[in-house]
Amino acid sequence: LTAPSGAKKHDKPLSKPVVVPKNTADIQKRKIEKLMANPEKPVYIPEPKKQWKPKDAPEFVRDVMGSSAGAGSGEFHVYRHIRRREYNRQKFMSYEEKKKNLDEEYMKKQEDNKRLAEEATAKKRAKRLRKKQNTKKNKNKKKKSDENDHGNHENDHDVNIVNDKHNNDNNLDVEQIDKTKGRG
């Protein structure tokens, strides 16, 4: 971009046109474009905010009269301020303790859930392995019985022929008896 004809030489060149973002997506897009324009440039990442912590309890408080008789008009405000600060400190300590207990309970519950899940997984794994071994065992048994049956098929065939012949003889005997009695 160049400067207008009436501009002096020491004037800065005109800047980029102004883009007004219409929504949050446009704002994010512009930020990302700015970051990606120079990838070598280090990015500033802010530190997380530190948690508020009350001041420690004073070791010794001098000349605090409280609301007792003989206190001046300004002493009560000092007493009230110290008392409020102490209540805040105690409240913060009880909050921290409660938070710590809840975190411990949560972690314990997480560990229990993880342990139960691992136990269930181990149980199912063992069941799968048993089933696999049983199927393998049954397959081997079947293979052995098939081998035995295959070797004895000739004998079985002879036995079947004998049984068929025997059955046919029985049927003939029944037919002969029926004929003699006049039934057939």
Secondary structure as the mmCIF struct_conf table of DSSP 4:
data_model
#
loop_
_struct_conf.conf_type_id
_struct_conf.id
_struct_conf.beg_label_comp_id
_struct_conf.beg_label_asym_id
_struct_conf.beg_label_seq_id
_struct_conf.end_label_comp_id
_struct_conf.end_label_asym_id
_struct_conf.end_label_seq_id
TURN_TY1_P TURN_TY1_P1 SER A 5 GLY A 6
BEND BEND1 ALA A 7 ALA A 7
TURN_TY1_P TURN_TY1_P2 LYS A 9 HIS A 10
BEND BEND2 ASP A 11 ASP A 11
HELX_LH_PP_P HELX_LH_PP_P1 LYS A 12 LEU A 14
HELX_LH_PP_P HELX_LH_PP_P2 LYS A 16 VAL A 18
BEND BEND3 ASN A 23 ASN A 23
HELX_RH_AL_P HELX_RH_AL_P1 THR A 24 ALA A 37
TURN_TY1_P TURN_TY1_P3 PRO A 39 GLU A 40
BEND BEND4 LYS A 41 LYS A 41
HELX_LH_PP_P HELX_LH_PP_P3 PRO A 42 TYR A 44
HELX_LH_PP_P HELX_LH_PP_P4 PRO A 46 TRP A 52
HELX_LH_PP_P HELX_LH_PP_P5 PRO A 54 PRO A 58
BEND BEND5 GLU A 59 GLU A 59
BEND BEND6 ASP A 63 ASP A 63
TURN_TY1_P TURN_TY1_P4 GLY A 66 SER A 67
BEND BEND7 SER A 68 SER A 68
TURN_TY1_P TURN_TY1_P5 ALA A 69 GLY A 70
TURN_TY1_P TURN_TY1_P6 SER A 73 GLY A 74
HELX_RH_AL_P HELX_RH_AL_P2 GLU A 75 GLY A 151
TURN_TY1_P TURN_TY1_P7 ASN A 152 ASN A 152
HELX_RH_AL_P HELX_RH_AL_P3 HIS A 153 LYS A 181
TURN_TY1_P TURN_TY1_P8 GLY A 182 GLY A 182
#
